[in-house]
C-alpha cells in the first residue's frame, strides 16, 4: 500500500509482495511491492472517508492547481518513469512518451474545466411569485461529488488509464478522494506516479487520504473494495468477465453504487463496394496497420472487417496482408495476456482457415487473420467475442443487409467504422445500424487513436461499457463521480457560490 512512504520502487510494509516482470525478457524487475492486508485496506478507506468532507469543499481553483501540480510532477519524473514503464510493458519509448503527454494533458484539461465551472452544470430557475394559478419557487441545481472512488488501472495503458489517468484525474477534479488498485503488470510505474500525486497533495496541504493506492493479485482486493460501504463509485477498464463481476458486486450491496466499466469491443469495420472500387489496397493497408498497432492491445483495435463481395475483394486482402507482414513482432503486455491470445488463436485455428503471417516465437506474437463468409459468421455466435491482440476476422458479406444483421448480433461496441463513398445508396441504412451499435462512428478512417476533447465519446452500449451516457475521455467523464442537487427558495448566503445571484 502507498499512503506516503516510498523508498525508490520499494513500498514499505509487511507480508506478501509482488514484483514487476519485463514481458520481453521475463526478468524480474527491481522493487518489491506489499500486497495490501485487510487492515491496510481499511486504513486507506477510513482516510478517504475522512478526507472527503474537506476535499469536496476545496475551491475549483485549488482543485485545479492540485491537478496541474500532479501533471508537472509526472513530467519531472523524466526518463525514470519512461524507462520503468517500457520495462514493465514492452511498449516502445515513443508510445510511452505519447501516453505520458496524454496523461498530463488530461489533468490540465480537467483543471481548465473546473476553473470554468460549467462542468457542474449550474442551472437557475428564478421564482415567479405572482404566477397563476400557483406561484413558482426559486429552484437552482448543480452537481456535487459522490464520495471516495475506487479506480482499477488498465493493463494496456500504464499511464493514461492508470494511476493518474482519466478515471482518477476526473474523480479528483470532481472533489472525490481516490483509491487506486494498482495493476500487477506495472507496479513500479504505479509507484512512481503515485509518488508524484502524493508530493502534489503534500504541497497543496490536502487532507490525508485524498489519494492512496493498493497492490494485490486476483479479484480479492478488488471485491473487498467494491463491497465496502465507504466506497461510493467505481471506475474500471479491463475484460468483460472482471467488469461484470464488479458490476454484480456493486449492484448486490445494501446501497448499490455506480460502476463505470469499459469492458472491451470488437470495433467492427464496414467496407462497401463503392470504397473497394476506388481504393481496395489502401483500405486493407490502413486497417492492417490499425489492427497490429501496439500488438493489437488497444480497446479500439478493429477486430471485425465486414467487407462486401466485390471483384476488388482480393486486392483488399492483398493490402491487408502486406501491412501485417511489415509489422514488427513484439511482446504482449504480460504473460497472462500472451497465454490468452495464443489460446484464442488455437481455438480459432481448429475451426477456421487461419493465416498466421509472422511466425514469431517465445514472448513475441504474430498477427493473424481468419476469413469467413457472412453466413458462416452469423451461424457461429461463439466467434462473436473479442480477441485481445493482433487478430481480426475478415467477413465477406453478400450485401448491406447481411452487414446490418451482423451488427445487430454483436451487442454494444465502443466504435463502428465505415469505408464508403459519398452518394453510396447503402450508406444511410448502414449508418443507422452503426448508430444503434456504437458510441463513436468513424468515416473512412481507423478507430485506434482517441482524441481527448470535449466532443469525444469513448464508451458505448452494453457490453462495451456498463453505462452508455458518459465515456472515460473528455470533460463529461467528470459527471460519473457526481449527482445533482436542487436548492429551493434558499437565500444567497446559504447557496453554493456557483448558484448565487
N, C-alpha and C positions, 0 to 999 in steps of 0.2 A: 504494500500500500504506500502511496505517496501522500503525505499531509504536510510536507515542508522539509523533510530530512532526506537529502540526496547527496551521495558522495560519488562523483563521476557517474558511472552507469549503475552503481550498486544501490539498491533500495534497502534501507536498514529495516530489520525485522527478524523474527524468529520463525522456525518451522520450515515448511517445504518451499522450494524455489523453482523457478524456471529460467531458461536461457534462450537467447536468440540463436537462430541457425541460419547460416548462409545457404540459400536454396541451390546455388550453383555448385558449391564445393562440399555441402553437407557438414561443414565445420561449425562447431560451437563457437559462439562469439563471446567477447568479453562481457562480464557483468552477470550477476545473478539477481533475480527479482522475486521478492517474497510473495507467495500465494496468500491471499487475504484469508484470515480466520474470521469466524463469526463475530468475535469481539471487535476486530478491525472494521468489519462491515458496519456494525452498529455505531462505532465511533464516527465513521465518515457520515453516516446518515443523521446521527444526532447533531453533528456540527452543521450539516447542510440545513437541517430544520431550524436551528438557532440563527443561522446566518440569513435566512430568507426574510424575516420581518425587517431586518436592517438593510439588506441589499435592495429589496424591492422599492425602498424609499429614496434610493440614490437618484439624483437628478439625471436627466438624459445626458447632460454634458459630462457628468462624472463617469457614467457608464461608457459613454463614447470614448472618453480618454483612456479608460481601462482597456477597451478593445484595441485602440490604436497602440497602446504601450505593449500589449501582447504581440501584436504584429511586428513591432520594432524589435522586441526581444527575440522573436523567431529568426528574423533576418540576422541579428547579431550573433546567433549561434554559428553562422557561416558554414565552412566546409565540414565541421564536426557533424552537424546534422545531416548534411547531404551524403557524406561518406557512410554514416551509420544506416541511413535509410536505404542506400544502394546495397549495402552488405546484407541487410535483413530481407530484402525483397527480390533481389536480382534485377531490379529495374535500372535503366540507363541513367546517367547523370542528367542528360537533357530532360528526361521525364521528371526526375525528382525536382530539378530547378523550376520546371514549369508548374509542378504541383505546389511547390513552396510559394510561388508567386500567386497562384490561385487562392491558397490558404490565407495569406496576408491580405490579398485583395478583398476576400470575403469579409474579413474582420473590419477592414476600413470601410467597406460598403455598408455593413450594419451600423457602424459608428455614425456614418453620414445620415443613415435613415433615421436613427433615433434622435439625432440633433434636429432634424427637420420636424419630427413629431407626428408626421402623418401615419406612421406605422400603427399608432394606437387608435386610428380611425375615430377621432373625436367627432361627435355628432350633437348638435344643439337644436332643439325644437323649443322656441320661446313660448311662454304662456299667452293665451288669449282669454283673459278673464271675462270678457263680455260676449264670448261666442255663445250662440243659441243653437240647440236648446240647452246645452251644458257647456260650462267653461272648460277651456283646455289648460292642463297643467304644464308647467315648465319641466321638460324632460331632456336630460343630457346623458350621453353614453360614451364610454371609452373601453379599451381593452386593458385588463390587468393581468399580471403574471400568475401562473398556477401554483408554483412552489418548486421544490427540488426535482430536477430532471436527471434521469439516467440515460447515458449515451453509450451505445455499443459501437465500437470502432470497426471499420471495414478492413478486410484483408487486402483488398486491391488498391486502396488509396491510403497509404501510411500517413499522409498529411491532410489532404483536402476533405476526407470523410472520416477523420480520426480525432485525435486528442483536442485539437483546436479547429477542427473542420466545421462544416456548415451547421451541423446539429448543435455542437457545443457553443459555437460563436453566436448563433441566433438565440439560444436559450439564455446565455449571459446577457445579450443585448436586451432581451425582454425583461430581465430582472430576476431570473431563476438561477439559484445555485446549481452546479453541475457535478455529477459523479460519473466519471468515465470508466467503463470497463475496458481495460486495455486489451488489444488483440495479441494473443500469444505469439503471432508471427513477427511482430516488430516491437518487442518490449523496450529496447534501447531507444528507438525513435520516440516512443511514447514518453519515456522518462525525460528525454531532453526537452520536448515540447511542454511537458508538464512543469518542468523547472522554469521555463520561460513564462508560463502563466502564473506560477506561484510568485516569481520575482515581481511581476506586474501587480499582483494582488497585495504584496507586502508594501510596495512603493505607494500604492493608492490607499493603503490602510483599510483594505477590505476586511469584512468580518471573517474570522477563522471558519473554514468550511465552505467558502464560496466556490471552491473548486477542490476536488480530490480525484484520485484515480486508483483503481484496484486491479490486481492481477489474479487470474485464475484460469484453470483448464476447464473445458467442457461446459455443460449447462448449469452446474451447481451454483456458481457465483451469480450468473445472470438471473436464474429463477429466484434466488434469495433476494436480489434487488427488486425485481419486478413485483414480487408479492408483498413487499414491505409497505405498510401504510404510510410511511413518511415520504414515499416517492409519489409524485403527482402526474408524471408523464414520462414517456419512453421514446427515444429515437434509436432506430436500428437500420443497419444496412447489411444484407447478407442473404443466405439461402431461404427458400420458401419454408423448408421444414423448421428451421430455427425461428424464423419470423412468426410462423403460425403458432408455435409453442409459446412464444412470448405473448402474442395476442390473446391466446386462450387463457393463459395465467392471469393476465391483466383483467380480462372480462370476468373471471371467476372470483375476483376479490370481493369482499363485502362492499367496498367502494371501488367500482370499476374505474380505470383510468385510460386515457387515450394512448394508443401506441401508433407512432408514425413509422411504419416499416416499409423499406424498399426491399423487394424480395426477388428481383431478377426479371428477365424479359427475353423473349425470342427476337424482338425487334424485326418484324417481317419487312421485306423489301419487295415491292411490286415493280415489275419491268414489263411495259406494254409493247405491243407490236410496233407502234409508231416510234418508240425510242430505239428499239432494236434495228429498225430500218435505217436509222441515221448514225448510230454510234455504239454498236453492239460491243466491239472490242474495248472501247474506252470505259463503258459501264462496268464490264467484267473486271477491268484493271482496278478501277476505283473501289469496287466492292471487295475485291481481294485484299487491297491494302487496308481497308477498314476492318475486315474480318480478322486479320492477323496482327493488327496494331496491339502492342503490349501483350503479345501471345494470347490474344482473344480474351483478355481478362478484364474487359470493361463491361459494366452493366448495360451499356448501349451498343455492344457488339451486334452487328447484324447476323442472325443465326438461321434465317429462312429467306431464300431467294425464290419468289414466286414469279416465274418467267413465262410469258405467253409463247405458245408454239409458233415458230416463225422460221423461215429459211436462214435467218441470221442467228438462230439459237446457238449453233456450234461455234460461231465467231465469238459470242458472249462467253462461252465456256473456255475458248482459247485465251481470251483476255484475262479471265479469272485465274486460270492455271498459270499463266506467265507471271502474274503478280505474286501468286502464292509461292512459286518456285524461287522467286527472288527474295523472299522473306528469310531473314536470319533466324535459325533455330535458337531458342532462348529457354532458360529455365522458367518454371512456373513459380508462383509466389511461395508455396510451401509444399511439403511432402504430401499432405492430405489432398490438396487441390490437384497435384500431379497424379496421384494414385486414382482419384475420382475421374479425372479426364481419361486416363488410359482404360479404366473400366467401362466408361461410356462408349469410347471408340470401339472397344472389343465387342460390346453388346450390339452396336450398330453393324459392325462388320460381319457378325454371324447371320444377319438377315438381309443386308443390302450390299450392293457393289460399292465398295469404298475406295476412293482414290486418296492414298496417303502419300503426299507429294514430296516431303523431305524426310528421309529415313533417319531421323535423329535417334540417339541412344542416350542411356544414362539419365541425368537430370533434365536433359533438353527434350523439347516436344516438337513434333512435326504437325503442320497444318493438314487438315483432312477435309474432304467434301464427299457427300453422298448425293446421288441423283435418283429421283423417283418421279413417277407421274403424279398428277394431281389426284387422281382417283385412288392410287395406292396410298398416298399420304392421308386422304380422308378416311380410308378403311383401316388405318392403323393408329389409333389415338395414343398408343404408347410411344410413338415418335414425337409427340407434341410437347416435349419438355426441353428446357434449356440445357445445353452442354457448355459448361464454363471453360472456355479455352478456344483455341483456333480451329473451330469446326463449324461447318454450315451445311444445310441440306438445300440442294437445288431442286425445285419442284417445277416440272414442266406442266403448265396449265393449258387446258384447251380453249380457254376464253375468260372474260371478266367474271362471268357468273361463278365459275369454279374458284377463282381467286376470292370472291366475296364469301363463298361457302367456307373456305379455309379460314379466312379472317374471323368469321363468326364462331368457329370451333375453338379458337385459340384462347379466348379469355383476354383479360386486360393486359396491355403492353405499355412499356414506357414510351416507345416510339413506333411509328409506322412510316415507311418511306415509299415514294412513288417516283419512278423514272418514266416520263412521258413527254409528249409534245403538246403545246397549246393547240386547242381545237380538236383533240382526240375525243370522239364521241363517248368513249368509255370513262373518261375522267370523272364526271360528276358522280356516277354510281360508285366508283371505286373510292373516291374521296369521302363520300358519305359513310361507307363501311369503315374506312380508316378512322374517321372521327369518332365512331362508336367504339373503337378498339383501343385507342392510344391517347396518351396525354400530350404528345408532341408529334406533329406531322412534318415530314421533310420532303421538299420538292427538288428532284434532280440533285441529290447530294447524298451524304452518308450520315448516319445517326451518331457516330462517335464524335466526341467533342461537344461539350455542353457549355455554352456561353453563360457566364454569370452576369445576369442583368435582370431588371425588373419584369420584363416580359417573358422570361424563360419559364417553362413548366417542365420540371423534372419529376414526374410522377405519372400516374395513370390508374385506370380502373383495376380493381382486384383481379388477379393476384399480383400484378406488378407492384402495387403498393396497397397498404391497408386502408388508406384514406385518400380519395381521389381529388380532394379540393385544394390541398396545399402541398407543393413539392418541397424538396430538400434544397433547392437552389433559388437564389433571389430573395428579395425583401419579404415576400409573402411567407417565407419559412418562419418568420417571427411569430406569425399568428398561431402556430402549432402549440406554443407554450403559454397561451393566454386564454382568457374568457371575457366576454362582455359584461359590463356592469352599467346599469342605468341609475341616474340620480334624479329623483322627482322633487321639485319645489325646494331645492336646497339654496340657502343664501350663499353668496360668493365666498364668504370667509371659510366655509366648510367644503367647498368644491375643490377637486384637483386643479392644479394650475392650468392645465391644458383645456379645461372646460369653463373657465371663468370668463365673465364679460358677456 
